[in-house]
Amino acid sequence: MATTLTWIYADRLQADPKRRHVVKGRTRLAFSDGRHLIAHAALSEDFLRLWPAPPKSPKTLFLSLLLRRVA
């Protein structure tokens, strides 16, 4: 499944990205290049906007407040 998603992501790129390992005679994107693009996108600041952190439970908030008061 991960391989399929990597190829779908690479296929939907608008512009041809620069290859990391250029091989003479090959112009198509390699799997490692697609994987590198996904890793780079996942480390960007905008990536977490797609999946925001779940809200903390009231119990966790109370415990963190209590521990801050003790410290």
C-alpha atoms as an extended CHARMM CRD file, in Angstrom:
* protein
*
        71  EXT
         1         1  MET       CA              0.0000000000        0.0000000000        0.0000000000  PROA      1               0.0000000000
         2         2  ALA       CA              2.8390000000        2.3970000000        0.8500000000  PROA      2               0.0000000000
         3         3  THR       CA              4.4780000000        1.7590000000       -2.5090000000  PROA      3               0.0000000000
         4         4  THR       CA              1.2430000000        2.4590000000       -4.3540000000  PROA      4               0.0000000000
         5         5  LEU       CA              0.6600000000        5.6860000000       -2.4370000000  PROA      5               0.0000000000
         6         6  THR       CA              4.2240000000        6.8040000000       -3.1660000000  PROA      6               0.0000000000
         7         7  TRP       CA              3.7570000000        6.2810000000       -6.9010000000  PROA      7               0.0000000000
         8         8  ILE       CA              0.3670000000        8.0220000000       -6.8730000000  PROA      8               0.0000000000
         9         9  TYR       CA              1.9050000000       11.0050000000       -5.0750000000  PROA      9               0.0000000000
        10        10  ALA       CA              4.7970000000       11.1560000000       -7.5500000000  PROA      10              0.0000000000
        11        11  ASP       CA              2.4400000000       10.8210000000      -10.5110000000  PROA      11              0.0000000000
        12        12  ARG       CA              0.3170000000       13.7670000000       -9.3960000000  PROA      12              0.0000000000
        13        13  LEU       CA              3.2000000000       16.2280000000       -9.1320000000  PROA      13              0.0000000000
        14        14  GLN       CA              2.7030000000       19.0970000000      -11.5520000000  PROA      14              0.0000000000
        15        15  ALA       CA              6.3520000000       19.7670000000      -12.3730000000  PROA      15              0.0000000000
        16        16  ASP       CA              9.1290000000       17.2360000000      -12.7670000000  PROA      16              0.0000000000
        17        17  PRO       CA             11.1710000000       17.4640000000       -9.5670000000  PROA      17              0.0000000000
        18        18  LYS       CA             14.9390000000       17.4330000000       -9.5830000000  PROA      18              0.0000000000
        19        19  ARG       CA             16.2860000000       13.9160000000       -9.1960000000  PROA      19              0.0000000000
        20        20  ARG       CA             18.5970000000       13.1420000000       -6.2970000000  PROA      20              0.0000000000
        21        21  HSD       CA             20.5870000000       10.4850000000       -8.1360000000  PROA      21              0.0000000000
        22        22  VAL       CA             20.8770000000       11.3850000000      -11.7920000000  PROA      22              0.0000000000
        23        23  VAL       CA             21.4130000000        8.4090000000      -14.0960000000  PROA      23              0.0000000000
        24        24  LYS       CA             22.4770000000        9.0410000000      -17.6490000000  PROA      24              0.0000000000
        25        25  GLY       CA             19.7140000000        8.1450000000      -20.0720000000  PROA      25              0.0000000000
        26        26  ARG       CA             16.8960000000        8.0890000000      -17.4920000000  PROA      26              0.0000000000
        27        27  THR       CA             14.4750000000       10.9660000000      -17.2180000000  PROA      27              0.0000000000
        28        28  ARG       CA             11.7170000000        9.3940000000      -15.1640000000  PROA      28              0.0000000000
        29        29  LEU       CA             11.4020000000        9.7860000000      -11.4180000000  PROA      29              0.0000000000
        30        30  ALA       CA             12.8330000000        6.9300000000       -9.3450000000  PROA      30              0.0000000000
        31        31  PHE       CA             10.9960000000        5.4380000000       -6.3810000000  PROA      31              0.0000000000
        32        32  SER       CA             13.6530000000        6.7410000000       -3.9760000000  PROA      32              0.0000000000
        33        33  ASP       CA             13.0870000000       10.2540000000       -5.3320000000  PROA      33              0.0000000000
        34        34  GLY       CA              9.3570000000        9.9830000000       -4.6780000000  PROA      34              0.0000000000
        35        35  ARG       CA              9.9830000000        8.6490000000       -1.2010000000  PROA      35              0.0000000000
        36        36  HSD       CA             12.3590000000       11.5300000000       -0.5030000000  PROA      36              0.0000000000
        37        37  LEU       CA              9.7510000000       14.0620000000       -1.6880000000  PROA      37              0.0000000000
        38        38  ILE       CA              7.1440000000       12.5870000000        0.6550000000  PROA      38              0.0000000000
        39        39  ALA       CA              9.5630000000       12.6570000000        3.5950000000  PROA      39              0.0000000000
        40        40  HSD       CA             10.4540000000       16.2710000000        2.8230000000  PROA      40              0.0000000000
        41        41  ALA       CA              6.7630000000       17.2230000000        2.6050000000  PROA      41              0.0000000000
        42        42  ALA       CA              6.0130000000       15.4480000000        5.9010000000  PROA      42              0.0000000000
        43        43  LEU       CA              8.6630000000       17.4890000000        7.6910000000  PROA      43              0.0000000000
        44        44  SER       CA              7.2790000000       20.8130000000        6.4840000000  PROA      44              0.0000000000
        45        45  GLU       CA              5.3070000000       23.0580000000        8.8250000000  PROA      45              0.0000000000
        46        46  ASP       CA              2.1760000000       22.8830000000        6.6580000000  PROA      46              0.0000000000
        47        47  PHE       CA              1.8960000000       19.0890000000        6.9000000000  PROA      47              0.0000000000
        48        48  LEU       CA              0.4980000000       19.0980000000       10.4340000000  PROA      48              0.0000000000
        49        49  ARG       CA             -2.3450000000       21.3970000000        9.3990000000  PROA      49              0.0000000000
        50        50  LEU       CA             -3.8790000000       18.4150000000        7.6380000000  PROA      50              0.0000000000
        51        51  TRP       CA             -3.9720000000       16.3880000000       10.8470000000  PROA      51              0.0000000000
        52        52  PRO       CA             -4.1660000000       18.6590000000       13.8850000000  PROA      52              0.0000000000
        53        53  ALA       CA             -3.2870000000       17.2330000000       17.2640000000  PROA      53              0.0000000000
        54        54  PRO       CA             -6.2580000000       15.8490000000       19.1730000000  PROA      54              0.0000000000
        55        55  PRO       CA             -7.4090000000       18.0140000000       22.0690000000  PROA      55              0.0000000000
        56        56  LYS       CA             -6.1670000000       17.0330000000       25.4960000000  PROA      56              0.0000000000
        57        57  SER       CA             -8.6160000000       15.4450000000       27.8540000000  PROA      57              0.0000000000
        58        58  PRO       CA             -9.7360000000       17.4490000000       30.9140000000  PROA      58              0.0000000000
        59        59  LYS       CA             -7.9390000000       14.9480000000       33.1510000000  PROA      59              0.0000000000
        60        60  THR       CA             -4.6230000000       15.5470000000       31.3400000000  PROA      60              0.0000000000
        61        61  LEU       CA             -5.0900000000       19.3140000000       31.4980000000  PROA      61              0.0000000000
        62        62  PHE       CA             -5.7850000000       19.1470000000       35.2200000000  PROA      62              0.0000000000
        63        63  LEU       CA             -2.7000000000       16.9940000000       35.8640000000  PROA      63              0.0000000000
        64        64  SER       CA             -0.4220000000       19.2900000000       33.8480000000  PROA      64              0.0000000000
        65        65  LEU       CA             -1.7880000000       22.3210000000       35.7280000000  PROA      65              0.0000000000
        66        66  LEU       CA             -1.2440000000       20.5510000000       39.0340000000  PROA      66              0.0000000000
        67        67  LEU       CA              2.3280000000       19.5650000000       38.1350000000  PROA      67              0.0000000000
        68        68  ARG       CA              3.1190000000       23.1260000000       37.0460000000  PROA      68              0.0000000000
        69        69  ARG       CA              1.8880000000       24.4300000000       40.4020000000  PROA      69              0.0000000000
        70        70  VAL       CA              4.0150000000       21.9260000000       42.3100000000  PROA      70              0.0000000000
        71        71  ALA       CA              7.1370000000       22.8070000000       40.3200000000  PROA      71              0.0000000000
